[in-house]
Amino acid sequence: MTTTTVTIGTTTVTKNFTVTIDQRTLPTTCISNSNSTTINLSARSLTCTNLKLHTAFLWVMMKNPFDFCAYYLTANRNTSPLPEVSASTLKDTCSCLVTHKSAPLPLFKVGSSYSPKPKKQCNMSVASLIEAKFKEPEAFCKYYTSTSRSISPFSMLKPGDVFAGCSCLI
């Protein structure tokens, strides 16, 4: 069996093809009528209504996605701490989430830039906080420590503190 990945457009496949719509879904048979071999695809509309599943996923993966999303939207990001969600989809989902928040979002101060090198000494109390906030703390820490940071996703911590907490987890 052959697998093809399609993101936009029209494609024609033979009867024994498996089609994956974007890279986050498992291969599925998208053709209900076995005689049909053409699938017409159009760009997904990223309205808040269409991002409900992604929003629910954020609530599963994070204790309070509002604060994380407010942080995530402070810069133009090209990576995501969630392997299951692309950076662009996370940005769109976070934009919808913070737009519909009724309480004030945290304010983030740009401070000194902290580098992932040299590795900071482990701070278990910060590591525990990260573990409490994220279902996959290792994935978050790999994302966060992949580059220098001048903003922390935790309003009460500096970026250097987050690096120290992450050094216990990765």
Secondary structure, 3 states (H helix, E strand, C coil): CEEEEECCCEEECCCCEEEEECCCCCCECCCCCCCCCEEECCCCCCCCHHHHHHHHHHHHHECCHHHHHHHHCCCCCCCCCCCCCCHHHHHHHHHHHHHCCCCCCCCCCCCCCECCCCCCCCCHHHHHHHHHHECCHHHHHHHHCCCCECCCCCCCCCHHHHHHHHHHHC
